[in-house]
Amino acid sequence: MHIRPPSTDPSRHGDAAAFTLIELLVVIAIIAILAAILVPAVQQALDMGRRIFCLSNMRQLQLAHSAYSHAHEGRMPGANTGASGVDWAILHDNARTMEQRIEGLKRGALWPYIESAGAYRCPTHPYQDYARHFSMNNFLTGDGWTYPVRTTIEEVPEPIRTISFLEEPDPRQGLLGAWV
């Protein structure tokens, strides 16, 4: 058996294991393919998380609505946005900054039950400069137009099937507060 002494010549690679350029390119191509497959899946998961966040905020509004009603002998908060402490949120035309708009939320009837401006917002809403992205059903203590308005929980025919809040991508600054 013959053992070869190590080479002292730095230019000679000898039997040292090394990757060839082709092998490196193949590995890079495989990584690129895996990334192309995973990026849409990650984006889909992030979008689902944002939608769940919106539903969670809407649930918080509904829980605040229910808590308000129970604390006020069944009376529901107003669906409009003008009467401080009575309507669910307050909207003023002269509110120009986000801080002023959030102050309107703080004067609304639901604020003591939520106390978070983030609960009035949705990350998927197209207008992120709004203080709130949800509106309240106008038939629940709003003006109702030509339909009967319900002012207490007991007056709502099927509460379990009644939509109280929805996300409203309204292009008007601040939304109008209620929907029909």
N, C-alpha and C positions, 0 to 999 in steps of 0.2 A: 504494500500500500504506500502510495506516494502522496504526501501532503505538501501542497504548494504554499510557500510563504506569502504573506500579504504584500500587495504591491505598494510601492512608495511613490509611483508615478501618478500625480493627481489627474492627468488627462485620461488615464485608463479607467474605464468603468468596471471592467471585469465581469464577474457574475452577479453583481449587485442587482437586486430586484428594483425595477422602476416602471412607472406607467408610461405607456407610449402616448403620443398625441391622440391617436384614434380612440384609445381607451378613455382618456380624459373627456373627449368630445362626446362619447357615448354616455358617460355618466352625467355630463351637463345636460344632454338632451333628455335623459330620463327624468332628471330633476325638473326641467322645464315642463315636461308633459304632466308630471304629478302636480306641479303648481297650477297649471292650466285647469286641471280637474278640480283642485281644492278651492281655488279662489271663488268661483261661483257658489260653491256650497257654503263657504264662510260668509259670503255676502247675503245669501239667502237666510242663513241663521241670524245675521245681524238685523235684517229686515223684519224677520219674525219677532225678534226681541223688541224692536221699536213698536210693532203693532200690539204686542202684549203690554208694553208700557202704556200705550194709549188706552187700552181696555182697562188696565188697572186704575188709571186716573179717572176714567169715566165711572168706574165702580166706586171710587172714593167720593166722587160728586154725588152719586146715588145714595151712598151711606150717609153723607152729610145731609142730603135732602130728607132722608127718613128720620135721622136724629132730630133735625129741626122740627119736623112735623110732630114727632112724639113729644118734644119739649113744649110745643105750642098748641096742645089740645087737638091735634089732628090737622090744624091749618098748615097748608103748604106755603113755601116761600114764593114770592111773585116771580113770574116767568120773564117779566120785562126787566129793564136795566136803568130805572130812574129813581126809585124811592129807596133812600139809604136805610139799611137795616131791615127792609121789608122784601125787596127784590133780591134775587139770588146773587146778582153781581151788579155793580154800578158802572155805567158807561157815560163818560162826559165827552162831548165833542171837542172841548178845548184841551184834552189830555194829549200832549204832544210827545212826551217821553215815556219810556217803559216804566219808569218809577211812578209817574202820574197815573198810568193805567193800572199798575199794581195797587196803588192807593185806592182806586175804585173797587178792586176786588176785595180789599180789606174792609170797605164800608158795606159790602154785600152781606146778606143774611146767612150765607153758608160759611163765611170765613171763620167764625168761632169754632166750627166743627172740622175744619181742614187745616187752617193756618199755614198753608204752603202755596205760594204762587205757582209752583211747578205742577200741582195737581190740576190746574186749569189749562194745561198745555199738552200738546202731543208732538213728539219729535218728527213725525211723518207729515205734519201739516205744511202745506206749501207756503204759508205766510208766517215765518218765524218771528216777525217783528210785532205780532199781536200778543197781548197779555193773556188772552184766553183763546182757545180753539174750539170750545164746546158751546152749544146753545141749548136752551131748555124748551121743552114742549109748551107751546103757547096756549094749549087747551087746559093746562094745569095752572090756574090762577093768572093767566095772561088776558088778552082781550078776546081771544078765540074767534074773532071775525064773526062768522054767522053760526058757529057751533056753540053748544053750551059749554061754559067754563066751569071747571071743577075747582073748588077752593079748599076742600078737605079730602083727606085720604078716603074717608067713607063714601064720598060722592063718586069716586072713580069706579066705573062698572067692573073692570077686570084689571086690577092693579098689576098682577103678575104678567099680563100681556101688554102693558102700557109702557111705551118708551118715554123716559123722562128727559134724557140728554142724548145728544148726538154730536159727533165731530162735524163741523161745518166749514168747508173750505170756501168761505165767502170772501170775494175780493175787496169788499168794502172794509175800510180800516176799522177794526174793532168789532165787527159784526153788529147786528142790531139787537142781539140778546135772546131772541126767541125764534122759533120756527113753527110753521103750520103745516 
